[in-house]
Amino acid sequence: MSDLSRPVGPRIIAVANQKGGVGKTTTAINLAAALVEAGQRVLVVDLDPQGNASTGLGVDERDLTTYELLVDDAPLNSVIQKTNIEGLSIVPATVDLSSADIELISNEKRSFLLHDALRQTAMDAYLWDYILIDCPPSLNLLTVNAMVAAHSVLVPLQSEFFALEGLSQLMLTIREVRQAANPNLRIEGIVLTMYDRRNNLSQQVEKDARDNLGDLVFETKIPRNVRVSEAPSFAMPVLSYDPNSLGAMAYRDLAAELMKKHKKIAA
């Protein structure tokens, strides 16, 4: 029976696509920054051994990471780090995480480790509105952990040829997780990234996505924008790097669309 005295928990969203280079990490950190700008409190969980979300949010010191959270059952307050953006924190990652698949294989609860970590009572004090999990670009045990822990999956879809082909395996994985471990998991939506409205191919990918997936495709499209590409090298989201750029405005629109779905309006 659920504890009715506990506050309503945050919305947990896994940002996933097994294909690399689709704007997954870029979407995770910039959507997080846009949600914070809109008055939400957000935690990013970096579940990618490359640690790009951690770097992109300016986290250099990573003594305790998602590796320790999953493998060593480290307490939450030891792995959560504040970023330079008020209201935005992160559980960082390092390359150590790349061995987690092998180390956890004998653990009976291996698929539920992140689920349990993000639902311990110590989380209540942080009052997060959203937790965004940046998944690795593969359908491995780490991604399964993210999907078991999440309420929904947000899929960045690159506006390029063959973009839709990789979705079928991801959808199959989501269905398997739903059947085996998380029956309430749903698809938050598909967000088109690196979109060039002058390019016929981008327009065709959008048409195909909307024809096949209907309302699952967000109205907001993330444009191909040099400011979005430059921002990570300065260890900041594009909303901090160039608040008036087309990329920053697009991520604000995406955050607004997401909050409208959940009717999460800051007081």
Backbone as a ProteinNet text record, in pm:
[ID]
protein_1_A
[PRIMARY]
MSDLSRPVGPRIIAVANQKGGVGKTTTAINLAAALVEAGQRVLVVDLDPQGNASTGLGVDERDLTTYELLVDDAPLNSVIQKTNIEGLSIVPATVDLSSADIELISNEKRSFLLHDALRQTAMDAYLWDYILIDCPPSLNLLTVNAMVAAHSVLVPLQSEFFALEGLSQLMLTIREVRQAANPNLRIEGIVLTMYDRRNNLSQQVEKDARDNLGDLVFETKIPRNVRVSEAPSFAMPVLSYDPNSLGAMAYRDLAAELMKKHKKIAA
[TERTIARY]
84.8	0	88.2	53.6	136.1	122.1	227.5	229.3	167	44	-27.6	29.9	115.5	174.7	293.6	344.3	457.6	409.9	491.2	452.6	449.6	373.2	371.3	510.9	561.9	698.3	712.2	835.9	861.5	822.6	803.1	781.3	917.6	933.6	1062	1055.5	1141.6	1141	1278.2	1279.6	1403	1415.7	1528.3	1555.2	1641	1579.8	1645.2	1633	1738.8	1740.9	1871.1	1860.7	1982	2077.2	2029.6	2114.5	2188.4	2318.4	2396	2385.1	2419.3	2423.7	2289.9	2185.9	2051.3	2009.8	2099.1	2065.5	2005.1	2035.3	1976.6	2025.2	2156.5	2211.9	2182.6	2193.1	2161.1	2018.4	1927.1	1787.3	1770.3	1838.6	1825.6	1869.1	1986.3	2036.4	1962.8	1925.6	1858.1	1710.3	1646.5	1509.3	1509.1	1607.9	1618.8	1633.9	1722.7	1746.2	1620.4	1547.3	1424.8	1315.3	1306.7	1209.3	1241.5	1369.5	1410.8	1378.6	1404.8	1374	1224.3	1143	997.5	948.7	1042.7	1003.9	1002.1	1050.1	1051.3	1185.5	1183.7	1308.2	1340.1	1462.2	1494.5	1624.8	1622.8	1742.8	1771.4	1893.9	1937.9	2019.5	1985.9	2064	2141.5	2272.5	2357.8	2386.2	2324.2	2339.3	2422.8	2489.8	2574.4	2721.3	2793.9	2935.5	3022	2978.1	3054.2	3049	2946.8	2937.3	2917.3	2859.7	2845.8	2747	2643.5	2548.2	2616.4	2703.9	2777.9	2869.6	2942.6	3031	2951.1	2839.5	2756.6	2692.4	2683.8	2628.8	2738.7	2864.3	2974.9	3022.9	2996.5	3040.3	3176.4	3277.8	3413.3	3448.9	3420.3	3450.8	3342.5	3383.4	3284.8	3334.5	3345.1	3396.1	3298.3	3172.4	3068.3	2967.3	2930.7	2854	2739.3	2675.2	2569.7	2624.5	2752.6	2813.6	2802.4	2843	2834	2688.6	2599.9	2458.4	2401.4	2438.2	2383.7	2460.2	2592.2	2674.1	2700.9	2725.9	2763.3	2651.7	2535.1	2421.6	2457.5	2530.8	2571.5	2449	2450.7	2335.5	2317.5	2192.5	2160.2	2234.7	2238.9	2299.1	2447.9	2508.6	2651	2676	2573.2	2592.8	2528.4	2433.8	2368.7	2456.6	2485	2564.7	2482.5	2500.8	2437.9	2514.5	2443.5	2509.5	2514.3	2562.9	2567.4	2430.5	2332.2	2196.6	2112	2060.6	1979.5	1856.8	1835.5	1720.3	1748	1871.8	1909	2029	2008.7	2115.9	2137.2	2244.1	2277.4	2341.1	2312.9	2393.1	2486.5	2615.5	2706.6	2749	2815.7	2864.2	3008.5	3078.7	3212.8	3220	3334.3	3353.6	3342.4	3354.3	3337.3	3205	3105.5	2971.2	2967	3067.8	3068.2	3080.4	3130.8	3144.4	3024.4	2928.7	2815.6	2733.4	2716.5	2639.8	2692	2823.9	2886.1	2879.8	2906.4	2910.6	2773.6	2668.1	2533.9	2462.2	2522.2	2451.9	2408.1	2481.9	2447.2	2351.2	2319.1	2228.9	2083.7	2009.7	1871.5	1784.2	1815.4	1735.3	1801.6	1883	1966	1886.4	1762.7	1683.6	1609.8	1607.7	1529.3	1616	1746.6	1836.1	1810.4	1796.4	1770.9	1629.8	1533.5	1396	1394.9	1462.4	1461.5	1539.1	1649.2	1730.5	1652.7	1574.1	1502.2	1372	1337.1	1212.2	1234.7	1359.3	1384	1334	1297.9	1235.6	1325.9	1457.4	1550.2	1525.2	1458.4	1429.6	1327.6	1241.7	1130.5	1178.2	1290.2	1339.5	1380.6	1412.5	1462.3	1349.6	1229	1111.2	1129.7	1186.3	1200.6	1063.7	1051.1	932.7	955.2	1077.7	1113.1	1247.8	1261.1	1390.9	1407.1	1512.8	1541.9	1662.4	1645.7	1754.1	1813.2	1940.2	2008.9	2064.8	2001.9	2039.2	2158.4	2229.9	2338.2	2280.6	2360.7	2311.1	2312.8	2247.1	2236.2	2123.6	2072.2	1962.2	2019.5	2098.8	2164	2095.6	2159.4	2100.8	2080.5	2167	2151.6	2023.7	1999.4	1877.8	1753.9	1762.1	1650.1	1624.3	1730	1713.9	1639.8	1676.9	1611.2	1462.9	1430.1	1289.9	1207.1	1269.8	1199	1174	1267.6	1255.3	1159.7	1143.2	1072.9	922	853.7	711.4	692.5	790.4	774.2	910.1	908.3	1030.5	1013	1108.1	1112.9	1216.9	1177.8	1267	1306.3	1432.2	1479.5	1498.2	1445.8	1451.3	1517.2	1633.3	1707.5	1633.5	1625.5	1551.7	1638.3	1674.8	1758.7	1712.6	1766.2	1728.2	1748.7	1660.2	1662.9	1629.5	1588.2	1562.8	1457.8	1351.7	1242.2	1275.1	1372.5	1402	1448.5	1527.6	1578.3	1474	1361	1258.9	1194.1	1185.9	1113.7	1175	1308.7	1374.9	1353.9	1357	1333.1	1190.7	1094.7	954.7	936.3	1008.1	1001	1055.1	1167.3	1225	1128.9	1066.8	968.6	854	807.4	697.8	739.6	863.5	912.9	925.7	975.1	986.6	848.5	754.6	617.1	557	583.6	528.6	597.6	728.5	805.6	822	828.9	871.2	799.6	752.8	694.4	571.2	457.2	336.8	283.5	322.3	272.2	362	471.8	562.3	492.1	507.5	449.3	548.4	515.4	600.2	557.6	648.6	619.7	597.3	679.1	665.8	794.4	782.7	896.1	925.2	1050	1085.2	1183.6	1148.1	1233.9	1349.7	1472.2	1591.7	1668.1	1757.7	1841.3	1754.2	1644.4	1545.4	1584.1	1582.3	1611.7	1489.8	1413.2	1286.5	1309.9	1434	1465	1497.3	1510.9	1554.7	1433.8	1416.9	1302.6	1305.4	1425.9	1436.9	1381	1413.4	1359.7	1207.6	1152.5	1006.9	945.4	1015.9	965.4	971.1	1079.9	1090.4	978.5	952	842.4	709	683.6	557.2	543.7	652.3	649.5	625.6	693.4	678.9	535.1	478.9	342.2	239.5	264.9	174.4	173.6	292.4	305.4	278.2	310.8	306.2	205.8	147.6	38.6	73.6	-11.6	2.9	123.1	190.8	311.5	424.7	415.8	520.9	491.4	586.2	568.9	553.9	474.9	462.1	595.1	664.2	793	898.7	973.6	1086.8	1213.3	1319.5	1446.2	1528.8	1557.8	1626.7	1775.3	1830.7	1977	2030.4	2106.5	2143.4	2286.3	2369.3	2510.9	2529.2	2442.6	2454.8	2432.4	2339.4	2314.8	2439.2	2506.9	2627.5	2745	2752.8	2866.3	2857.1	2735.4	2715.3	2788.8	2787.9	2855.2	3004.2	3069.3	3212.7	3240.1	3135.7	3146.8	3085.6	3051.8	2999.2	2872.7	2783.3	2656.2	2547.5	2420.9	2309.9	2301.5	2236.7	2224.2	2141.7	2053.7	1973.2	2059.3	2173.1	2267.9	2366.5	2408.9	2511.4	2459.6	2340.6	2279.3	2127.8	2074.1	1932.3	1836.8	1882.6	1793.9	1808.6	1889.8	1909.4	1784.7	1775.9	1661.3	1655.2	1772.7	1776.2	1721.2	1761.2	1712.2	1561	1511.2	1366	1290	1349	1284.1	1274.2	1380.2	1375.4	1278.8	1264	1159.8	1021.7	1000.8	871.4	846.5	952.5	939.2	903.2	968.9	939.5	794.8	749.7	611.9	512.5	543.3	455.8	451.4	566.7	574.1	496	513.7	443.5	292.8	253.6	110.8	50.7	126.9	82.7	56.5	145.7	137.6	68.4	30.7	-30.9	51.8	184.6	275.9	311.5	236.8	262.5	316.2	428.6	489.7	400.1	398.4	315.8	375
-119.9	0	124.7	225.3	345.5	430.5	503.8	591	725.5	749.3	870.6	996	976.8	1092.8	1148.4	1072.1	1117.8	1212.5	1312.8	1404.1	1331.6	1387.7	1331	1343.9	1236.9	1237.1	1310	1326.3	1394.8	1309	1374.1	1303.8	1257	1126.6	1070.4	1034.4	1095.2	1076.9	1028	914.4	863.8	923.1	985.8	1040	936.8	868.6	749.4	739.6	690.3	647.7	570.3	445	364.1	410	497.3	552.6	674.3	678.1	792.4	911.9	1028.2	1148.7	1205.3	1178.1	1226.1	1347.1	1393.8	1507.4	1465.7	1344.5	1291.7	1368.8	1375.7	1447.5	1596.4	1650.8	1792	1821.9	1732.1	1750.3	1737.6	1641.2	1621.4	1745.6	1801.5	1913.2	2044.2	2063.4	2189.4	2188.5	2073.5	2063.3	2084.4	2026.5	2046.5	2194.7	2263.5	2406	2487.7	2451	2523.2	2501	2380.4	2351.8	2433	2442.5	2521	2668.5	2717	2856.7	2884.3	2780.6	2793.6	2771	2756.5	2747.3	2608.2	2509.5	2372.3	2338.8	2242	2190.3	2059	2046.5	1934.7	1866.2	1733.1	1651.9	1578.9	1589	1510.1	1392.1	1272.4	1153.6	1113	1128	1094.4	943.9	870.8	725.2	681.3	775.8	746.7	748.8	638.3	634.2	744.1	801.3	911.1	1036.9	1047.2	1159	1294	1297	1425.1	1520.2	1465.6	1552.7	1621.4	1547.6	1605.6	1717.9	1691.9	1794.6	1914.3	1886.4	1993.3	2081.8	2031.6	2113.5	2164.8	2153.5	2215.9	2141.4	2010.3	1931.8	1870.4	1913	1862	1755.5	1784.5	1690.2	1583.3	1457.4	1348.8	1234	1259.1	1157.5	1040.7	1073.3	970.9	995.4	888.4	901.8	800.9	791.8	691.7	550.1	532.1	399.8	359.1	449.1	419.2	406.8	485.8	478.5	340.3	285.6	156.8	37.9	43.7	-72.4	-80.2	34.5	35.2	82.7	112.7	159.2	283.3	375.3	498.7	582.9	651.7	735.6	851.7	890.3	994.8	1124.9	1168	1298.9	1302.5	1184.7	1181.7	1185.9	1157.5	1152.9	1269.9	1337.6	1451.9	1576.1	1638.5	1760.3	1876.5	1993.6	2113.2	2158.6	2219.9	2281	2432	2503.3	2649.8	2713.6	2631.6	2682.4	2649.3	2750	2730.6	2646.2	2541.8	2454.2	2335.9	2326.9	2216.5	2142.5	2014	1930.6	1810.1	1735.9	1621.8	1510.9	1387	1273.6	1245.1	1277.6	1271.2	1128	1113.4	983.1	994.7	882	871.1	740.5	715.5	594.1	467.6	480	364	292.6	370.2	315.6	211.4	213.7	121.1	-24.5	-48.8	-186.2	-231.2	-142	-173.9	-291.6	-300.1	-410.7	-546.6	-561.8	-689.5	-710.2	-604.2	-616.4	-643.5	-600.1	-614.6	-740.5	-814.6	-925.7	-1031.8	-1047.1	-1148.6	-1095.8	-967.8	-906.8	-935.8	-999.7	-1036.7	-916.1	-803.2	-681.8	-587.9	-642.6	-559	-459.4	-491.8	-401.2	-295.2	-310.2	-221.4	-130.4	-131.6	-57.2	93.4	147.5	291	324.6	238.6	256.3	274.7	185	190.3	310.7	344.9	458.8	589.8	604.1	730.3	739.4	631	631.4	615	625.1	617.6	744.9	732.8	845.5	967.8	948.5	1062.4	1157.8	1109.5	1194.4	1303	1276.6	1368.2	1509.5	1519.4	1649.7	1740.4	1682.3	1762.3	1831.6	1777.8	1839.3	1860.4	1759.1	1769.9	1768.4	1842.8	1834.9	1733.9	1732.3	1640.6	1575.5	1450.5	1383.6	1337.3	1384.5	1345.6	1253.1	1133.7	1035.8	1034.7	1071.3	1068	928.3	851.5	711.4	698.3	586.2	561.1	529.5	546.8	519.2	370.2	291	146.8	93.5	-22.2	-81.6	-187.4	-141.2	-231.9	-228.1	-286.7	-293.7	-155.6	-61.2	74.6	138.2	120.7	175	106.7	-23	-95.6	-41.7	-15.8	44.6	177.5	258.2	387.9	370.6	274.6	253.8	193.4	110.2	54.3	164.8	258	367.2	477.1	492.3	608.8	589.8	703.1	703.2	700.3	757.2	767.9	780.9	764.4	773.3	885	977.1	1083.9	1045.1	1043.2	994.7	1109.5	1154.8	1251	1178.1	1237.2	1174.1	1270.5	1232.2	1318.1	1327.8	1448.3	1471.6	1437.2	1309.6	1264.1	1128.8	1088.6	963.7	844.6	748.3	627.5	655.9	777.2	812	721.2	692.4	613.9	466	419.5	275.8	225.4	305.2	261.8	263	328.6	339.9	206	116	-9.3	-90.9	-98	-173.7	-107.5	26.6	99.1	74.7	80	56.1	-86	-180.5	-319.4	-332.4	-263.7	-266.4	-206.2	-94.3	-30.9	-127.6	-198	-293.3	-408	-456.8	-566.3	-523.2	-400.9	-348.9	-333.5	-288.3	-270.7	-405.2	-508.3	-641.4	-706.3	-682.5	-755.7	-683.1	-549.4	-480.8	-350.2	-279.6	-146.8	-128.7	-185	-182.9	-43	55.3	191.7	278	220	296.8	334.9	461.3	502.1	590.5	616.6	703	847.9	926	1068	1140.7	1104.8	1167.6	1158	1193	1196.7	1343.8	1385.4	1523.9	1524.7	1596	1605.7	1700.8	1652.1	1731.9	1758.2	1858.5	1895.1	1920	1988.4	2011.4	2134	2119.9	2231.4	2249.8	2353.9	2372.7	2402.2	2439	2465.2	2336	2228.3	2100.3	2010.1	1965.2	1878.6	1749.1	1699.1	1574.2	1589.7	1701.2	1726.4	1727.8	1793	1800.9	1663.2	1580.1	1446.1	1357.5	1369.3	1293.6	1334	1464.5	1511.5	1453.7	1457.1	1404	1254.7	1179.9	1035.8	1008.8	1086.4	1066.2	1094.4	1204.3	1239.3	1142.3	1094.3	996.8	865.8	825.3	695.6	701.9	815.3	822.3	923.3	1000.8	1090.9	1186.5	1186.4	1281.7	1255.8	1143.8	1117.5	1213.8	1274.6	1367	1506.5	1562.2	1697.1	1797.7	1899.4	2009.2	2083.6	2100.4	2169.7	2089.5	2157.7	2095.9	2170.7	2094.8	2156.1	2180.8	2306.1	2334.2	2299.4	2275	2265.8	2407.4	2425.8	2559.9	2559.2	2648.2	2646.9	2677.3	2757.6	2791.3	2668.6	2582.8	2458.2	2370.6	2367.4	2286.2	2343.2	2475.3	2539.6	2532.3	2537.3	2552.3	2447.9	2317.8	2219.4	2244.8	2302.9	2328.9	2438.7	2513.4	2614	2563.3	2433.2	2365.8	2432.2	2465	2523.7	2490.9	2490.8	2473.8	2594.2	2576.8	2687.1	2801.5	2772.1	2878.1	2973.5	2925.9	3013.2	3074.8	2997.4	3040.1	3149.8	3129.3	3229.5	3222	3291.4	3279.7	3317.5	3398.7	3445.6	3367.1	3262.6	3183.6	3102.6	3059.4	2978.4	2846.9	2791.4	2667.5	2684.7	2793.4	2819.5	2839.3	2912.5	2935.8	2805.9	2718	2589.7	2503.8	2500.8	2419.2	2477.8	2610.5	2670.6	2623.4	2621	2576	2429.8	2348.2	2205.8	2189.1	2265.2	2258.1	2299.6	2404.9	2451.3	2345	2280.9	2176.5	2057.1	2023.2	1912.1	1944.4	2064.9	2102.6	2109.9	2153.4	2159	2019	1922.2	1781.5	1737.4	1779.2	1735.4	1837.2	1950.6	2060	2098.5	2099.4	2139.4	2287.1	2373.2	2516	2565	2633	2679.6	2780.2	2774.3	2867.5	3007.7
0	0	0	-81	-90.8	35.1	65.4	181.9	144.6	191.7	152.1	217.7	318	384.4	306.4	211.2	132	21.8	-11.2	-119.8	-254.5	-347	-482	-541.9	-595.9	-646.1	-778.5	-823.2	-950.6	-1069.6	-1181.6	-1307.5	-1357.7	-1376.8	-1418.5	-1566.5	-1645.9	-1790.6	-1836.7	-1905.1	-1966.1	-2106	-2134.1	-2267.5	-2339.4	-2437.3	-2492.3	-2643.7	-2703.1	-2842.7	-2860.1	-2903.4	-2912	-3020.9	-3109.5	-3214.7	-3158.6	-3174.8	-3127.3	-3220.8	-3169.7	-3252.5	-3292.2	-3211.3	-3246.2	-3162.2	-3075.2	-2990.1	-2858	-2813.5	-2690.4	-2566.7	-2549.9	-2434.8	-2444.5	-2564.3	-2585.9	-2542.5	-2576.4	-2537.3	-2387.1	-2325.5	-2180.8	-2103.3	-2136.5	-2055.7	-2087.7	-2213.9	-2247.8	-2208.3	-2216.2	-2166.2	-2015.2	-1946.3	-1801.5	-1768.5	-1840.7	-1816.1	-1844.8	-1949.5	-1984.8	-1880.3	-1827.4	-1721.3	-1595.8	-1561.7	-1445.2	-1466.7	-1586.7	-1619.2	-1602.7	-1625.8	-1613.5	-1470.1	-1375.9	-1235.8	-1176.9	-1251.9	-1202.7	-1138.3	-1047.4	-988.9	-1057.9	-1108.7	-1198.1	-1155.6	-1161.2	-1143.2	-1273.1	-1321.2	-1436.9	-1384.4	-1429.2	-1395.6	-1520.4	-1514.6	-1629.1	-1624.7	-1716	-1719	-1839	-1900.3	-2016.2	-1973.1	-1990.9	-1948.8	-2010.5	-2121.6	-2181.7	-2095.8	-2011.1	-1917.4	-1981.9	-2101.8	-2172.3	-2105.7	-2043.6	-1973.6	-1855.4	-1788.7	-1675.6	-1723.7	-1830.5	-1886.9	-1935.6	-2002.6	-2058.7	-1954.2	-1830	-1721.4	-1628.3	-1674.8	-1602.9	-1480.8	-1472.6	-1356.9	-1386.3	-1312.6	-1332.6	-1229.2	-1101.5	-993.8	-987.1	-1008.7	-1007.6	-920.7	-791.1	-699.2	-687.7	-665.3	-656.6	-768.4	-837.6	-961	-966.1	-1082.4	-1099.6	-1083.9	-1109.1	-1088.8	-941.7	-852.1	-708.5	-663	-724.7	-689.3	-720.8	-837.7	-880.2	-823	-831.1	-795.3	-645	-582.8	-440.4	-348.5	-404.7	-325.3	-243.6	-305.3	-237.4	-203.1	-87.2	-50.4	-147.7	-166.9	-264.4	-239.6	-112.8	-85.9	-117.9	-137.1	-171.1	-321.2	-401.6	-547.1	-620.7	-556.6	-621.5	-609.5	-723.1	-724.3	-780.6	-721.7	-775.7	-899.7	-992.5	-1108.2	-1086.8	-1185.4	-1174.8	-1194.3	-1226.7	-1248.5	-1126.4	-1059.2	-939.7	-972.4	-893.3	-915.6	-1005.6	-1058.5	-1146.7	-1086.9	-1057.3	-1002.6	-1093.2	-1066.4	-1151.2	-1068.8	-1106.5	-1062.1	-1179	-1165.7	-1281	-1314.3	-1426.4	-1470.8	-1517.7	-1509	-1566.6	-1644.5	-1704	-1784.1	-1698.8	-1566.1	-1477	-1503	-1544.4	-1565	-1676.4	-1763.9	-1877.6	-1833.9	-1713.7	-1665.1	-1582.3	-1561.1	-1472.9	-1524.5	-1655.7	-1713.9	-1666.7	-1671.9	-1634.7	-1483.7	-1407.3	-1261.4	-1199.9	-1267.6	-1211.2	-1257.4	-1349.6	-1412.9	-1311.5	-1201.1	-1101.6	-994.3	-1000.2	-901.4	-939.7	-849.4	-879.8	-911.8	-850.8	-871.6	-972.1	-1060.8	-1148.5	-1232.4	-1270.3	-1353.8	-1272.2	-1138.4	-1052.5	-965.7	-986.9	-898.9	-905.8	-1026.5	-1039.5	-991.6	-1022.5	-974.8	-823.8	-752.7	-606.4	-554.3	-619.7	-575.7	-585.9	-691.8	-713.8	-635.9	-564.3	-487	-337.3	-294.1	-150.5	-82.6	44	114.4	121.2	109.9	112.2	-4.2	-110.1	-226.4	-193.2	-96.7	-68.9	-35.7	34	79.7	-35.3	-151	-263.5	-340.4	-332	-396.4	-546.6	-614.5	-759.2	-826.4	-934	-1019.6	-1131.9	-1182.7	-1291.8	-1264.8	-1305.2	-1313.1	-1457.2	-1522.7	-1660.5	-1660.7	-1717	-1722.5	-1862.9	-1872.7	-2002.8	-2023.6	-2112.8	-2134.2	-2228.5	-2219.3	-2315.9	-2453.7	-2560.1	-2696.3	-2729.2	-2646.1	-2668.6	-2581.8	-2617.7	-2541.6	-2447	-2348.9	-2255.7	-2119.3	-2018	-1884.8	-1823.7	-1856	-1804.5	-1859	-1988.8	-2049.5	-1992.6	-1971.2	-1909.4	-1768.7	-1691.9	-1559.4	-1567.6	-1667.2	-1684.6	-1714.5	-1800	-1838.7	-1725.8	-1645	-1529.2	-1426	-1414.8	-1317.6	-1362.7	-1493.7	-1549.3	-1558	-1562.5	-1596.6	-1747.3	-1818.9	-1963.7	-2031.7	-2163.8	-2244.8	-2348	-2348.4	-2448.3	-2551.8	-2679.8	-2785.5	-2879.5	-2874.9	-2974.8	-3108.6	-3215	-3347.2	-3444.6	-3494.2	-3586.6	-3719.5	-3771.7	-3896.6	-4016.9	-4026.7	-4136.5	-4187.6	-4302	-4367.4	-4273.4	-4276.7	-4193.5	-4047.3	-4014.9	-3875	-3811.4	-3887.2	-3830.2	-3816.8	-3894.3	-3894.4	-3757.7	-3688.3	-3558.3	-3448.3	-3474.3	-3370.6	-3336.6	-3433.4	-3411.1	-3298.1	-3292.8	-3185.7	-3050.6	-3048.9	-2924.5	-2874.4	-2965.8	-2928.5	-2875.7	-2935.4	-2890.5	-2748.8	-2720.8	-2586	-2484.8	-2520.7	-2431.7	-2403.1	-2504.3	-2486.4	-2395.2	-2412	-2328.3	-2182.3	-2160.2	-2023.2	-1962.3	-2043.3	-1996.6	-1952.5	-2030	-2000.2	-1880.7	-1865.6	-1765.4	-1632.5	-1634.8	-1512.6	-1481.6	-1582.4	-1558.5	-1645.9	-1604.6	-1688.4	-1717.3	-1636.4	-1654.5	-1743.7	-1791.1	-1877.3	-2007.3	-2045.1	-2172.4	-2247.8	-2371.7	-2453.3	-2429.9	-2376	-2350.7	-2482.6	-2580.2	-2710.2	-2790.1	-2917.2	-3008.9	-3038	-3019.7	-3051.5	-3167.1	-3272.9	-3390.6	-3361.6	-3382.2	-3355.3	-3484.5	-3478	-3594.5	-3717.3	-3694.8	-3800.8	-3882.1	-4013.8	-4104.2	-4193.9	-4168.5	-4241.7	-4390.3	-4426.8	-4568.6	-4642.2	-4565.7	-4621.1	-4645.4	-4769.7	-4801.8	-4722.3	-4692.2	-4618	-4476.5	-4410.6	-4276.5	-4279.6	-4379.8	-4391.4	-4416.9	-4494.9	-4523.2	-4398	-4321.7	-4196.8	-4101.7	-4093.2	-4007.3	-4052.9	-4184.1	-4236.6	-4205.2	-4229	-4202.1	-4054.1	-3968.1	-3823.4	-3779.1	-3829.6	-3788	-3847.9	-3970.2	-4031.9	-3954.8	-3907.4	-3840.8	-3690.8	-3628.7	-3482.9	-3429.4	-3518.6	-3480.5	-3367.8	-3263.1	-3153.1	-3064.6	-3085.9	-3007.6	-3044.1	-3162.4	-3207.2	-3152.8	-3079	-3025.3	-3139	-3114.4	-3211.4	-3224.6	-3112.6	-3112.3	-3187.3	-3271.7	-3342.6	-3301.2	-3276.3	-3237.1	-3363.3	-3395.7	-3522.6	-3517.5	-3633.1	-3642.7	-3619.9	-3512.7	-3469.3	-3415.7	-3467.5	-3430.6	-3282.4	-3222.8	-3081.1	-2993.4	-3033.8	-2960.7	-2964.3	-3079.6	-3094.8	-3016.8	-3006.2	-2939	-2787.2	-2735.2	-2590.4	-2505.5	-2541.7	-2455.5	-2437.2	-2538.1	-2525.3	-2422.3	-2385.4	-2279.9	-2149.4	-2146.5	-2026.8	-1975.2	-2068	-2027.6	-2129.3	-2085.4	-2179.4	-2271.9	-2385.5	-2480.4	-2421.6	-2326.9	-2264.6	-2183.7	-2135.2	-2065.3	-2163.3	-2261	-2356	-2449	-2502.9	-2590.3	-2574	-2472.6	-2437.8	-2550.7	-2645.4	-2752.2	-2882.2	-2880.1	-3002.4	-3035.1	-3160.5	-3203.1	-3125.2	-3094.5	-3018.4	-2878.3	-2810.8	-2675	-2676	-2773.7	-2781.2	-2806.9	-2888.4	-2917.9	-2792.9	-2712.7	-2590.5	-2487.7	-2486.9	-2400.9	-2446.7	-2576.9	-2630.7	-2595.8	-2603.5	-2570.7	-2422.9	-2337	-2193.4	-2166	-2233	-2214.5	-2260.8	-2372.3	-2424.7	-2328.7	-2271.4	-2176.8	-2049.2	-1995.7	-1873.1	-1894.5	-2013	-2043.6	-2041.2	-2091.9	-2086.2	-1943.4	-1854	-1714	-1626.5	-1688.4	-1613.5	-1491.3	-1511.6	-1406.9	-1426.7	-1364.9	-1374.8	-1240.7	-1244.6	-1120	-1050.4	-918.6	-839.8	-845.6
[MASK]
+++++++++++++++++++++++++++++++++++++++++++++++++++++++++++++++++++++++++++++++++++++++++++++++++++++++++++++++++++++++++++++++++++++++++++++++++++++++++++++++++++++++++++++++++++++++++++++++++++++++++++++++++++++++++++++++++++++++++++++++++++++++++++++++++++++++++++

